Amino acid sequence: MVNAIVHLEIPVTDLGKAKSFYSKLFGWKVDLMPEMNYALFDTGTPPNGGFNKVDKIGTGGCMLYIHVDDIEKKLKEIKKASGKTVIKKTAIPQFGWNATFKDIFGNILGLFTPEMR
């Protein structure tokens, strides 16, 4: 589809740890491609993407929101997996709720739960 997001990249310093972190927390299928310093991830529904291996995580990296059923529960799981909450669950009137977290590499990503209508 034109103008749809079709691929996302998340910079990481360790492909194996990224596979473990995201597979465990979100059930993503991750295929390591070490010869390319890359890994593809499949979320089960588009968009999907990849982890690009970098020496150091810079600022202004990819920002994406991951749909979850229970933001507070997921933030607890993230903390247990050594991630950190950046912004707690916040209401978005007429849309749902969001929060942001920092993964084990320093990337900031979002969580989103839509309002049931």
Z-matrix of the N, CA and C atoms (Angstrom, degrees):
N
C 1 1.446
C 2 1.535 1 108.67
N 3 1.301 2 116.21 1 135.82
C 4 1.458 3 122.24 2 -179.40
C 5 1.528 4 110.13 3 -65.34
N 6 1.310 5 116.41 4 137.38
C 7 1.460 6 125.43 5 177.99
C 8 1.517 7 114.82 6 71.62
N 9 1.317 8 119.00 7 4.41
C 10 1.455 9 121.68 8 176.90
C 11 1.525 10 109.55 9 -83.62
N 12 1.303 11 116.91 10 148.66
C 13 1.460 12 120.05 11 173.82
C 14 1.519 13 107.14 12 -72.32
N 15 1.321 14 116.91 13 125.20
C 16 1.461 15 120.10 14 -177.21
C 17 1.523 16 113.10 15 -115.22
N 18 1.318 17 118.05 16 -12.39
C 19 1.463 18 120.47 17 -178.76
C 20 1.515 19 108.75 18 -159.99
N 21 1.304 20 115.88 19 136.59
C 22 1.457 21 121.77 20 177.33
C 23 1.514 22 108.73 21 -123.91
N 24 1.311 23 117.24 22 144.24
C 25 1.456 24 120.69 23 175.80
C 26 1.520 25 109.95 24 -120.74
N 27 1.321 26 114.36 25 136.07
C 28 1.452 27 121.34 26 177.90
C 29 1.525 28 107.08 27 -120.34
N 30 1.331 29 117.97 28 119.03
C 31 1.463 30 119.36 29 178.47
C 32 1.529 31 110.99 30 -71.78
N 33 1.333 32 116.49 31 137.72
C 34 1.462 33 122.41 32 178.81
C 35 1.528 34 108.76 33 -141.04
N 36 1.311 35 116.38 34 157.21
C 37 1.464 36 119.74 35 177.70
C 38 1.523 37 112.20 36 -98.47
N 39 1.339 38 117.57 37 -10.11
C 40 1.459 39 121.55 38 -179.12
C 41 1.525 40 108.87 39 -147.02
N 42 1.332 41 116.37 40 110.19
C 43 1.463 42 121.05 41 -176.26
C 44 1.528 43 112.26 42 -63.67
N 45 1.331 44 117.68 43 -40.30
C 46 1.461 45 121.15 44 -179.86
C 47 1.516 46 112.53 45 -63.36
N 48 1.326 47 115.89 46 -43.25
C 49 1.468 48 119.79 47 178.06
C 50 1.524 49 110.55 48 -66.56
N 51 1.333 50 117.73 49 -37.65
C 52 1.461 51 120.93 50 177.45
C 53 1.524 52 110.08 51 -62.10
N 54 1.338 53 116.00 52 -44.18
C 55 1.465 54 120.03 53 178.58
C 56 1.522 55 110.10 54 -58.71
N 57 1.309 56 117.53 55 -47.98
C 58 1.454 57 121.94 56 -179.22
C 59 1.530 58 111.44 57 -62.56
N 60 1.318 59 117.38 58 -48.50
C 61 1.464 60 122.89 59 -177.09
C 62 1.523 61 111.39 60 -59.71
N 63 1.327 62 117.65 61 -54.12
C 64 1.462 63 121.33 62 -174.55
C 65 1.532 64 112.91 63 -76.79
N 66 1.317 65 118.10 64 -32.64
C 67 1.467 66 120.50 65 176.18
C 68 1.519 67 110.15 66 -65.06
N 69 1.322 68 116.16 67 -45.54
C 70 1.464 69 121.23 68 -177.91
C 71 1.527 70 111.34 69 -65.88
N 72 1.322 71 117.04 70 -46.73
C 73 1.462 72 119.82 71 -174.21
C 74 1.522 73 114.12 72 -77.88
N 75 1.338 74 117.89 73 -36.40
C 76 1.451 75 120.14 74 -172.68
C 77 1.530 76 114.26 75 -122.25
N 78 1.334 77 117.55 76 -1.61
C 79 1.455 78 120.32 77 178.98
C 80 1.514 79 114.24 78 72.48
N 81 1.337 80 117.72 79 19.75
C 82 1.456 81 120.11 80 179.88
C 83 1.518 82 110.28 81 -71.63
N 84 1.332 83 115.93 82 142.43
C 85 1.466 84 121.75 83 172.54
C 86 1.533 85 106.39 84 -86.45
N 87 1.334 86 116.21 85 125.74
C 88 1.465 87 120.68 86 -177.34
C 89 1.520 88 109.20 87 -122.29
N 90 1.324 89 116.38 88 125.79
C 91 1.461 90 122.80 89 176.69
C 92 1.522 91 109.04 90 -108.58
N 93 1.333 92 115.28 91 111.92
C 94 1.463 93 120.43 92 179.46
C 95 1.526 94 110.60 93 -73.08
N 96 1.313 95 116.05 94 139.20
C 97 1.461 96 123.51 95 176.95
C 98 1.526 97 106.76 96 -130.03
N 99 1.348 98 117.87 97 68.60
C 100 1.466 99 121.18 98 -172.79
C 101 1.524 100 113.93 99 -58.61
N 102 1.324 101 117.58 100 -31.01
C 103 1.462 102 120.20 101 -179.96
C 104 1.525 103 111.82 102 -64.83
N 105 1.333 104 116.26 103 -18.84
C 106 1.460 105 121.51 104 178.99
C 107 1.529 106 111.60 105 -110.20
N 108 1.354 107 117.77 106 4.23
C 109 1.466 108 121.09 107 -173.74
C 110 1.526 109 110.76 108 51.66
N 111 1.331 110 115.11 109 48.12
C 112 1.458 111 121.46 110 -172.61
C 113 1.521 112 109.62 111 -150.95
N 114 1.312 113 116.31 112 158.38
C 115 1.459 114 122.19 113 171.66
C 116 1.521 115 107.47 114 -145.00
N 117 1.315 116 116.10 115 138.60
C 118 1.461 117 121.11 116 175.76
C 119 1.517 118 108.58 117 -94.34
N 120 1.345 119 116.92 118 140.64
C 121 1.456 120 119.44 119 173.24
C 122 1.517 121 110.49 120 -121.12
N 123 1.336 122 114.10 121 144.21
C 124 1.453 123 122.85 122 179.22
C 125 1.520 124 107.13 123 -120.74
N 126 1.318 125 116.83 124 115.84
C 127 1.461 126 121.82 125 -177.71
C 128 1.521 127 112.83 126 -83.50
N 129 1.317 128 117.06 127 -9.31
C 130 1.458 129 121.64 128 -176.10
C 131 1.520 130 112.21 129 101.31
N 132 1.328 131 116.51 130 -23.79
C 133 1.466 132 122.23 131 174.89
C 134 1.525 133 107.73 132 -144.95
N 135 1.327 134 117.46 133 147.20
C 136 1.463 135 119.42 134 179.94
C 137 1.528 136 110.88 135 -63.69
N 138 1.321 137 119.35 136 151.78
C 139 1.453 138 124.37 137 0.91
C 140 1.524 139 111.66 138 -83.97
N 141 1.297 140 115.57 139 156.90
C 142 1.456 141 123.23 140 174.19
C 143 1.520 142 107.05 141 -113.40
N 144 1.312 143 117.76 142 -171.09
C 145 1.457 144 117.02 143 -178.48
C 146 1.498 145 113.45 144 -176.46
N 147 1.323 146 114.86 145 -152.53
C 148 1.448 147 120.11 146 -177.17
C 149 1.512 148 112.44 147 -149.74
N 150 1.326 149 114.02 148 160.57
C 151 1.458 150 122.29 149 172.66
C 152 1.521 151 106.67 150 -104.34
N 153 1.319 152 117.15 151 121.51
C 154 1.460 153 119.21 152 175.44
C 155 1.523 154 108.63 153 -101.28
N 156 1.341 155 115.54 154 129.62
C 157 1.457 156 121.27 155 -177.70
C 158 1.520 157 109.21 156 -78.47
N 159 1.334 158 114.12 157 127.68
C 160 1.458 159 121.27 158 178.44
C 161 1.527 160 108.64 159 -130.03
N 162 1.315 161 116.90 160 161.15
C 163 1.463 162 120.67 161 177.93
C 164 1.518 163 111.95 162 -74.33
N 165 1.348 164 116.13 163 -35.18
C 166 1.464 165 121.15 164 -177.48
C 167 1.522 166 108.63 165 -146.48
N 168 1.323 167 115.75 166 138.77
C 169 1.460 168 120.27 167 177.78
C 170 1.520 169 108.18 168 -78.88
N 171 1.327 170 116.53 169 124.28
C 172 1.459 171 121.24 170 178.54
C 173 1.519 172 110.63 171 -93.57
N 174 1.301 173 115.83 172 -177.19
C 175 1.461 174 120.40 173 176.83
C 176 1.522 175 109.42 174 -91.09
N 177 1.309 176 115.62 175 160.06
C 178 1.456 177 120.20 176 176.82
C 179 1.514 178 113.40 177 74.69
N 180 1.345 179 117.31 178 25.14
C 181 1.456 180 121.28 179 178.42
C 182 1.524 181 111.65 180 -70.63
N 183 1.275 182 115.47 181 -168.58
C 184 1.457 183 122.78 182 -177.80
C 185 1.522 184 111.06 183 -62.47
N 186 1.302 185 116.55 184 136.57
C 187 1.463 186 121.13 185 172.51
C 188 1.515 187 106.66 186 -120.12
N 189 1.278 188 114.50 187 126.12
C 190 1.450 189 119.26 188 178.39
C 191 1.513 190 107.98 189 -144.29
N 192 1.312 191 115.06 190 159.29
C 193 1.455 192 120.70 191 178.47
C 194 1.515 193 108.73 192 -115.18
N 195 1.325 194 114.74 193 136.12
C 196 1.457 195 122.20 194 -178.34
C 197 1.525 196 107.67 195 -108.64
N 198 1.324 197 116.64 196 125.47
C 199 1.451 198 122.23 197 179.89
C 200 1.529 199 109.14 198 -73.36
N 201 1.327 200 117.15 199 123.83
C 202 1.460 201 122.75 200 176.08
C 203 1.520 202 109.11 201 -132.10
N 204 1.337 203 116.61 202 156.58
C 205 1.460 204 120.80 203 179.72
C 206 1.520 205 112.68 204 -78.57
N 207 1.318 206 117.82 205 -33.17
C 208 1.457 207 122.02 206 -174.61
C 209 1.529 208 109.12 207 -139.13
N 210 1.314 209 116.42 208 99.65
C 211 1.467 210 121.23 209 -175.83
C 212 1.519 211 111.73 210 -60.91
N 213 1.316 212 118.17 211 -46.42
C 214 1.466 213 120.20 212 -177.04
C 215 1.523 214 111.69 213 -62.92
N 216 1.324 215 117.23 214 -40.45
C 217 1.471 216 121.20 215 177.45
C 218 1.532 217 109.85 216 -63.26
N 219 1.321 218 116.43 217 -44.31
C 220 1.456 219 120.54 218 -178.82
C 221 1.532 220 111.16 219 -65.50
N 222 1.330 221 118.14 220 -37.97
C 223 1.465 222 120.59 221 177.47
C 224 1.527 223 110.99 222 -63.19
N 225 1.329 224 117.41 223 -35.56
C 226 1.467 225 120.61 224 176.15
C 227 1.525 226 110.17 225 -65.52
N 228 1.335 227 117.08 226 -41.98
C 229 1.468 228 121.38 227 178.47
C 230 1.529 229 110.39 228 -63.95
N 231 1.318 230 116.01 229 -40.16
C 232 1.462 231 121.07 230 179.45
C 233 1.527 232 110.07 231 -62.96
N 234 1.324 233 116.61 232 -44.43
C 235 1.467 234 120.59 233 178.18
C 236 1.524 235 110.47 234 -60.36
N 237 1.331 236 116.87 235 -43.24
C 238 1.464 237 121.54 236 179.84
C 239 1.531 238 111.35 237 -62.77
N 240 1.341 239 116.46 238 -30.05
C 241 1.463 240 121.81 239 -179.98
C 242 1.531 241 112.04 240 -90.25
N 243 1.327 242 117.30 241 14.28
C 244 1.469 243 125.05 242 177.50
C 245 1.522 244 114.64 243 80.16
N 246 1.333 245 117.85 244 12.62
C 247 1.455 246 120.52 245 171.44
C 248 1.527 247 109.10 246 -85.70
N 249 1.331 248 116.83 247 177.56
C 250 1.470 249 120.68 248 -177.57
C 251 1.532 250 110.46 249 -138.28
N 252 1.323 251 115.94 250 142.06
C 253 1.457 252 120.78 251 173.28
C 254 1.521 253 108.86 252 -74.79
N 255 1.325 254 117.13 253 133.26
C 256 1.464 255 122.19 254 176.20
C 257 1.532 256 108.67 255 -101.25
N 258 1.324 257 116.64 256 -51.35
C 259 1.464 258 122.34 257 176.29
C 260 1.521 259 107.57 258 -128.46
N 261 1.329 260 116.66 259 123.37
C 262 1.461 261 121.80 260 -179.94
C 263 1.520 262 111.00 261 -65.18
N 264 1.314 263 116.02 262 169.47
C 265 1.457 264 122.71 263 179.40
C 266 1.529 265 110.00 264 -50.44
N 267 1.325 266 115.47 265 126.94
C 268 1.457 267 122.89 266 -176.75
C 269 1.523 268 109.03 267 -131.51
N 270 1.325 269 116.19 268 134.73
C 271 1.468 270 120.50 269 178.88
C 272 1.522 271 111.20 270 -74.59
N 273 1.319 272 114.73 271 139.36
C 274 1.461 273 122.27 272 171.58
C 275 1.535 274 103.95 273 -116.34
N 276 1.328 275 118.10 274 98.47
C 277 1.462 276 120.77 275 -173.99
C 278 1.526 277 112.94 276 -49.27
N 279 1.330 278 115.03 277 132.61
C 280 1.463 279 125.50 278 178.52
C 281 1.528 280 114.60 279 69.92
N 282 1.350 281 118.00 280 2.41
C 283 1.460 282 120.36 281 179.47
C 284 1.519 283 112.66 282 -122.51
N 285 1.333 284 117.42 283 -42.57
C 286 1.456 285 120.08 284 -176.64
C 287 1.514 286 111.23 285 149.28
N 288 1.330 287 116.58 286 -138.28
C 289 1.454 288 122.54 287 -177.04
C 290 1.524 289 108.97 288 -140.05
N 291 1.330 290 115.12 289 153.62
C 292 1.450 291 118.97 290 173.56
C 293 1.521 292 109.92 291 -141.50
N 294 1.302 293 115.47 292 169.08
C 295 1.459 294 124.29 293 175.37
C 296 1.518 295 105.81 294 -158.63
N 297 1.319 296 116.66 295 162.39
C 298 1.458 297 119.31 296 174.04
C 299 1.518 298 109.45 297 -127.63
N 300 1.327 299 114.24 298 152.04
C 301 1.463 300 120.72 299 179.85
C 302 1.516 301 109.53 300 -139.72
N 303 1.330 302 114.48 301 159.94
C 304 1.454 303 121.27 302 175.55
C 305 1.519 304 106.93 303 -106.85
N 306 1.336 305 116.60 304 126.67
C 307 1.462 306 119.44 305 179.10
C 308 1.522 307 110.19 306 -79.42
N 309 1.306 308 117.09 307 -176.94
C 310 1.465 309 121.68 308 -175.38
C 311 1.527 310 113.02 309 -69.98
N 312 1.331 311 117.51 310 -7.23
C 313 1.460 312 121.68 311 179.33
C 314 1.527 313 112.16 312 -104.86
N 315 1.336 314 117.21 313 -6.66
C 316 1.456 315 121.30 314 -178.78
C 317 1.517 316 114.12 315 99.05
N 318 1.340 317 117.88 316 0.74
C 319 1.460 318 120.87 317 176.00
C 320 1.520 319 109.43 318 -72.81
N 321 1.322 320 116.87 319 142.41
C 322 1.460 321 120.99 320 174.89
C 323 1.520 322 107.77 321 -104.05
N 324 1.334 323 114.74 322 125.10
C 325 1.455 324 122.35 323 -179.09
C 326 1.522 325 108.62 324 -128.71
N 327 1.314 326 116.01 325 163.01
C 328 1.453 327 120.57 326 -178.62
C 329 1.508 328 112.83 327 -112.11
N 330 1.328 329 114.43 328 157.10
C 331 1.458 330 123.02 329 171.68
C 332 1.526 331 106.48 330 -117.14
N 333 1.322 332 117.33 331 145.97
C 334 1.455 333 121.46 332 -179.24
C 335 1.519 334 109.53 333 -141.14
N 336 1.320 335 115.56 334 135.25
C 337 1.460 336 122.29 335 172.13
C 338 1.532 337 106.67 336 -127.14
N 339 1.336 338 117.07 337 119.85
C 340 1.460 339 119.20 338 -178.69
C 341 1.525 340 111.76 339 -73.95
N 342 1.317 341 115.16 340 152.83
C 343 1.451 342 121.80 341 173.63
C 344 1.521 343 107.58 342 -72.22
N 345 1.313 344 116.61 343 134.16
C 346 1.468 345 120.11 344 177.87
C 347 1.520 346 108.02 345 -80.22
N 348 1.295 347 115.72 346 127.60
C 349 1.481 348 120.11 347 -179.79
C 350 1.490 349 110.86 348 -112.74
